Amino acid sequence: MSPAADLGRVLCIITGASRGFGRAVARDLARLVQPGSALVLVARSGPDLRALQAELTESEAGRAGLKVEVVVADVGKVEGLEDILRTSKEAFYEDMDHILLINNAASLGDVSKYVRDFSDMSEVDSYLSLNVSSAMCLTARMLQAFPQHPGLRRSVVNVTSLCALQPFRSWALYCTGKAAREMMFKVLAEEEPDLRVLSYSPGPLDTDMQVEARSKTADQTIKKKFSGMFAQGQLLTCEASSAKLMKVLLDDKFTSGDHVDVYDN
Ligand SMILES: NC(=O)c1ccc[n+]([C@@H]2O[C@H](COP(=O)([O-])OP(=O)(O)OC[C@H]3O[C@@H](n4cnc5c(N)ncnc54)[C@H](OP(=O)(O)O)[C@@H]3O)[C@@H](O)[C@H]2O)c1
């Protein structure tokens, strides 16, 4: 079967849309949805979100009827999740045929420390709350707000990492968070057969998170690896990686719950 030309009339919720990979994904989705669709852009930086909202509203898709809503919120806070749900419900119309949630927002955590340094439970809890609990609770709230019904396609993307599969020294918080998230989404895929669940690993991206990785990583081998990738131009652009994600979503051939990497064929 040939891939679909678009994703339908979609309500797309994208966390971490203010910059980096999330912003590139928002731009691509705007081009791949039918008129009458809506994008809900979420992050803490209001000015960056509003600049993207203006750009997309003025784009061809915006002129053709794409609605772009902004939610300035911390996804690690319950009020943030409530704001996202309120705006998403307001943006949803009965004739939409697809709900697409992109769980992209994340933090790297303190990579200047090793496991032996994390004796403060509140620091670990706070990291896991933002990077694991919030993605689980936002996804649960979306599933409750938009229950399965005939003619409605529901998709959830977890933006994951190689770190979900492989240990990186001094990246205990990040690796733990990504591994936990990925397993949670695998369980979800088992529980909800109607749902399309994808863990997409975008590859090493030229973003703020990479700058943090290059500058703060305690383990010198890992630090040099990332500095070397940057120096040798081996980082991917967000646009290139987002294009691969769009292809995977349009092809719709992945097994629900699977980890798909940008470098996979
Ligand atoms: N960069 C890489 O090499 C790489 C590799 C593999 C996987 N990934 C994954 O790809 C995703 C995007 O990474 P990136 O490199 O684009 O990161 P980034 O440049 O650091 O951007 C992170 C995004 O998440 C948002 N965010 C962070 N904390 C938030 C919070 N508490 N509430 C709401 N939004 C929050 C940020 O917006 P505000 O600051 O405005 O809130 C920003 O839009 C992440 O899941 C990351 O783990 C990245």
The ligand as an SDF file (V2000), in Angstrom:
LIG
                    3D

 48 52  0  0  0  0  0  0  0  0999 V2000
   19.2190   16.6890   21.0060 N   0  0  0  0  0  0  0  0  0  0  0  0
   19.5270   15.4020   20.8530 C   0  0  0  0  0  0  0  0  0  0  0  0
   20.6370   15.0560   20.4240 O   0  0  0  0  0  0  0  0  0  0  0  0
   18.5100   14.3480   21.1770 C   0  0  0  0  0  0  0  0  0  0  0  0
   18.8510   13.0120   20.9190 C   0  0  0  0  0  0  0  0  0  0  0  0
   17.9200   12.0190   21.1920 C   0  0  0  0  0  0  0  0  0  0  0  0
   16.6880   12.3600   21.7190 C   0  0  0  0  0  0  0  0  0  0  0  0
   16.3990   13.6670   21.9540 N   0  0  0  0  0  0  0  0  0  0  0  0
   15.0750   13.9750   22.5000 C   0  0  0  0  0  0  0  0  0  0  0  0
   14.4110   14.8450   21.6030 O   0  0  0  0  0  0  0  0  0  0  0  0
   13.4900   15.6740   22.3330 C   0  0  0  0  0  0  0  0  0  0  0  0
   13.7320   17.1210   21.9870 C   0  0  0  0  0  0  0  0  0  0  0  0
   15.0550   17.4330   22.3440 O   0  0  0  0  0  0  0  0  0  0  0  0
   15.7790   18.7860   21.8890 P   0  0  0  0  0  0  0  0  0  0  0  0
   17.1800   18.4290   21.6210 O   0  0  0  0  0  0  0  0  0  0  0  0
   14.9470   19.4890   20.9000 O   0  0  0  0  0  0  0  0  0  0  0  0
   15.7460   19.5500   23.2910 O   0  0  0  0  0  0  0  0  0  0  0  0
   15.8260   21.0940   23.6190 P   0  0  0  0  0  0  0  0  0  0  0  0
   16.4670   21.8420   22.5130 O   0  0  0  0  0  0  0  0  0  0  0  0
   16.4270   21.1730   24.9700 O   0  0  0  0  0  0  0  0  0  0  0  0
   14.2800   21.5010   23.6760 O   0  0  0  0  0  0  0  0  0  0  0  0
   13.4820   20.9710   24.6960 C   0  0  0  0  0  0  0  0  0  0  0  0
   12.0550   21.4280   24.4950 C   0  0  0  0  0  0  0  0  0  0  0  0
   11.3000   20.9460   25.6170 O   0  0  0  0  0  0  0  0  0  0  0  0
   10.6770   22.0460   26.2670 C   0  0  0  0  0  0  0  0  0  0  0  0
   10.6110   21.8080   27.6980 N   0  0  0  0  0  0  0  0  0  0  0  0
   11.6360   21.4810   28.5310 C   0  0  0  0  0  0  0  0  0  0  0  0
   11.1940   21.4020   29.7870 N   0  0  0  0  0  0  0  0  0  0  0  0
    9.8680   21.6890   29.7580 C   0  0  0  0  0  0  0  0  0  0  0  0
    8.8590   21.7900   30.7430 C   0  0  0  0  0  0  0  0  0  0  0  0
    9.1270   21.5830   32.0250 N   0  0  0  0  0  0  0  0  0  0  0  0
    7.6050   22.1000   30.3630 N   0  0  0  0  0  0  0  0  0  0  0  0
    7.3190   22.3230   29.0580 C   0  0  0  0  0  0  0  0  0  0  0  0
    8.2390   22.2340   28.0630 N   0  0  0  0  0  0  0  0  0  0  0  0
    9.4940   21.9300   28.4290 C   0  0  0  0  0  0  0  0  0  0  0  0
   11.5440   23.2520   25.9110 C   0  0  0  0  0  0  0  0  0  0  0  0
   10.7810   24.4470   25.9320 O   0  0  0  0  0  0  0  0  0  0  0  0
   10.8090   25.5530   27.0900 P   0  0  0  0  0  0  0  0  0  0  0  0
   12.2060   25.6490   27.6060 O   0  0  0  0  0  0  0  0  0  0  0  0
   10.3220   26.7610   26.3700 O   0  0  0  0  0  0  0  0  0  0  0  0
    9.8430   25.0590   28.1030 O   0  0  0  0  0  0  0  0  0  0  0  0
   11.9380   22.9320   24.4900 C   0  0  0  0  0  0  0  0  0  0  0  0
   10.9080   23.3270   23.5950 O   0  0  0  0  0  0  0  0  0  0  0  0
   13.6950   15.3310   23.7990 C   0  0  0  0  0  0  0  0  0  0  0  0
   12.7510   14.3760   24.2020 O   0  0  0  0  0  0  0  0  0  0  0  0
   15.0940   14.7190   23.8060 C   0  0  0  0  0  0  0  0  0  0  0  0
   15.2890   13.8790   24.9140 O   0  0  0  0  0  0  0  0  0  0  0  0
   17.2710   14.6660   21.6930 C   0  0  0  0  0  0  0  0  0  0  0  0
  1  2  1  0
  2  3  2  0
  2  4  1  0
  4  5  1  0
  4 48  2  0
  5  6  2  0
  6  7  1  0
  7  8  2  0
  8  9  1  0
  8 48  1  0
  9 10  1  0
  9 46  1  0
 10 11  1  0
 11 12  1  0
 11 44  1  0
 12 13  1  0
 13 14  1  0
 14 15  2  0
 14 16  1  0
 14 17  1  0
 17 18  1  0
 18 19  2  0
 18 20  1  0
 18 21  1  0
 21 22  1  0
 22 23  1  0
 23 24  1  0
 23 42  1  0
 24 25  1  0
 25 26  1  0
 25 36  1  0
 26 27  1  0
 26 35  1  0
 27 28  2  0
 28 29  1  0
 29 30  1  0
 29 35  2  0
 30 31  1  0
 30 32  2  0
 32 33  1  0
 33 34  2  0
 34 35  1  0
 36 37  1  0
 36 42  1  0
 37 38  1  0
 38 39  2  0
 38 40  1  0
 38 41  1  0
 42 43  1  0
 44 45  1  0
 44 46  1  0
 46 47  1  0
M  CHG  2   8   1  16  -1
M  END
$$$$
